[in-house]
Amino acid sequence: MPIFLHNEDRSHFLDDVTITIHWLQMVAQQENHTIGDLNFIFCSDDYLLEINKNYLNHDYYTDVITFDHSERDNEIAGDIFISIDRIKDYSDDNGINEIIELHRIMVHGLLHLLGYLDKSEKDKIRMTRTEDDYLLLFNK
């Protein structure tokens, strides 16, 4: 179950990478999946904007983009790009701890690979509730 963390032009600020990786593996297990090769790539707004433009034809900033490379049922594989700039700005604007927000976005990307959607209001509510549940699991 390899989970890899990569820094492009920004570095993550996780205190304990081992605990975070174990937590993400537990989330996958709770959803009846295993993890194949899963990459979290930490980057800047501008880096992620270029990915958004080039691969998704979207010209706006975002906090996370997920690419699914899964080839087997019930196995997660992919790349999850996360803008550290968006995490910091959102945390500052909303008085949220940066590490908690980073965990939320990491599990958000993982949930996308598990098939969760967030385009409709109903799907957004389900996604946020599931994120909250898994954030509580992390804190146990």
Phi and psi in degrees as a GROMACS rama.xvg file:
@    title "Ramachandran Plot"
@    xaxis  label "Phi"
@    yaxis  label "Psi"
@TYPE xy
-78.8856  124.856  PRO-2
-117.405  126.631  ILE-3
-117.328  142.189  PHE-4
-112.712  127.729  LEU-5
-124.652  142.918  HIS-6
-109.827  121.984  ASN-7
-88.8928  -100.648  GLU-8
-101.859  8.3261  ASP-9
-141.083  151.668  ARG-10
-107.022  146.209  SER-11
-72.7289  166.065  HIS-12
-127.869  36.2253  PHE-13
-70.9591  136.218  LEU-14
-72.7413  -47.6734  ASP-15
-131.603  96.2436  ASP-16
-61.5076  -40.5801  VAL-17
-60.8607  -44.1655  THR-18
-65.5456  -40.6635  ILE-19
-63.5008  -44.5365  THR-20
-63.385  -43.2272  ILE-21
-60.4912  -42.3692  HIS-22
-60.9051  -45.5165  TRP-23
-62.9221  -37.1566  LEU-24
-64.3337  -39.5742  GLN-25
-64.5881  -38.8452  MET-26
-59.9276  -47.8743  VAL-27
-59.1619  -43.2013  ALA-28
-62.921  -41.4392  GLN-29
-60.1724  -29.9255  GLN-30
-94.5973  13.5454  GLU-31
60.7844  41.3661  ASN-32
-131.5  158.883  HIS-33
-112.445  168.318  THR-34
-110.082  125.654  ILE-35
-87.8265  -133.34  GLY-36
-81.7184  118.038  ASP-37
-127.704  121.913  LEU-38
-113.63  127.832  ASN-39
-103.684  121.314  PHE-40
-114.699  117.631  ILE-41
-96.008  131.317  PHE-42
-150.354  -177.159  CYS-43
-92.0586  170.437  SER-44
-56.0704  -47.1529  ASP-45
-64.3533  -39.5416  ASP-46
-61.744  -47.0541  TYR-47
-70.4705  -32.4569  LEU-48
-60.9981  -41.4887  LEU-49
-63.7244  -39.6847  GLU-50
-63.9264  -43.9609  ILE-51
-60.2035  -42.29  ASN-52
-69.0125  -49.8607  LYS-53
-72.1215  -35.003  ASN-54
-105.624  -26.4144  TYR-55
-117.909  -2.77125  LEU-56
56.6295  36.1256  ASN-57
-113.279  133.075  HIS-58
-110.559  64.2163  ASP-59
-155.396  158.813  TYR-60
-75.6086  149.947  TYR-61
-148.134  165.6  THR-62
-90.8905  -26.5764  ASP-63
-151.819  141.087  VAL-64
-132.767  132.88  ILE-65
-118.958  132.446  THR-66
-117.141  121.476  PHE-67
-88.6236  123.746  ASP-68
-117.81  19.0368  HIS-69
-64.4744  138.863  SER-70
-120.47  -11.4079  GLU-71
-126.122  147.695  ARG-72
-61.0514  142.561  ASP-73
63.4075  18.6635  ASN-74
-126.345  132.395  GLU-75
-98.223  131.485  ILE-76
-146.35  139.121  ALA-77
169.128  -175.369  GLY-78
-120.834  130.377  ASP-79
-120.548  109.555  ILE-80
-92.3277  129.814  PHE-81
-127.84  128.477  ILE-82
-83.737  113.09  SER-83
-66.2873  -32.1498  ILE-84
-60.7462  -44.2771  ASP-85
-64.1053  -40.9937  ARG-86
-59.8914  -48.9792  ILE-87
-64.7841  -44.3945  LYS-88
-62.9872  -45.9299  ASP-89
-63.1328  -42.5239  TYR-90
-61.8833  -46.0799  SER-91
-63.4473  -45.2705  ASP-92
-67.0724  -27.6034  ASP-93
-115.097  5.87783  ASN-94
63.6811  36.7364  GLY-95
-108.657  142.115  ILE-96
-60.8381  132.547  ASN-97
-60.7457  -37.7357  GLU-98
-68.3563  -40.1544  ILE-99
-62.3846  -42.7605  ILE-100
-65.947  -38.4659  GLU-101
-63.6684  -42.8679  LEU-102
-60.1233  -42.1707  HIS-103
-59.6237  -45.1416  ARG-104
-70.8715  -34.5549  ILE-105
-62.9367  -46.1595  MET-106
-71.2057  -30.5724  VAL-107
-58.8127  -48.4638  HIS-108
-61.3877  -41.44  GLY-109
-62.4306  -41.5885  LEU-110
-63.2597  -35.7689  LEU-111
-60.0171  -42.2795  HIS-112
-65.9719  -23.4864  LEU-113
-85.3212  -1.76194  LEU-114
103.029  0.867456  GLY-115
-72.4135  142.379  TYR-116
-115.365  164.083  LEU-117
-147.056  27.9153  ASP-118
-82.8129  -41.9508  LYS-119
-90.0084  162.366  SER-120
-62.5688  -40.8151  GLU-121
-61.2513  -44.5108  LYS-122
-66.5279  -38.1539  ASP-123
-61.8725  -42.4583  LYS-124
-63.0871  -45.8376  ILE-125
-61.5772  -43.889  ARG-126
-61.8077  -47.5642  MET-127
-63.462  -41.4541  THR-128
-62.5861  -40.9315  ARG-129
-67.7317  -41.7263  THR-130
-57.4852  -47.0551  GLU-131
-59.02  -43.895  ASP-132
-60.4586  -43.8207  ASP-133
-74.4145  -28.819  TYR-134
-65.9641  -37.0403  LEU-135
-64.4563  -39.2729  LEU-136
-60.4308  -39.7637  LEU-137
-61.8646  -37.4796  PHE-138
-81.0519  -2.89962  ASN-139
